[in-house]
Amino acid sequence: MLKTKSVYEPIHKEDGLRILATRFRGRRMKTNRYHVWMANLGPSEKLLREGGNNWRDFERLYKREILGDGKVDKVNKTIKNHGQKFTLRLITALAKRGNVTLMCHCGKDELQCHRHPLKRLIESKKI
């Protein structure tokens, strides 16, 4: 089962594999809050700065980045985006075998957070 939550929410056994899906880990972020950090699943630095005109634009641009062919690497100085499709397929397979929780720094009830369209994309089977 695939779930989402804030990295600041309490850790539960039912979370299963906790994936921090953010471009930046965050200062003083304790590594026991997540099992693996997948920076390539976070929005690009450019998208984080500019964000589009509204949430729908952001979602569309984010999805394009995740499914893109690597051109986004030219604008990212810190973390490259190689292998997102493989990573999404891997998460799909893991979620079929057990719980996987996609996490980010946004608050618990934040609706405009990339972890939600990321979850929908993985569940859509368009990868």
Number of C-alpha atoms within 10 A of each C-alpha: 15 20 17 18 24 20 22 14 12 9 15 8 7 13 20 18 19 24 24 27 25 22 21 19 16 10 6 6 12 9 11 9 16 20 12 13 19 18 19 20 26 24 25 28 17 13 15 13 9 10 17 16 8 9 14 11 12 20 20 12 17 23 16 12 22 24 16 16 14 14 11 17 16 9 13 13 10 11 15 16 24 17 15 19 18 11 16 22 16 12 21 20 11 16 19 11 10 13 16 21 25 26 25 26 20 17 14 15 9 13 12 15 18 23 27 17 16 21 18 11 16 19 17 10 10 10 15
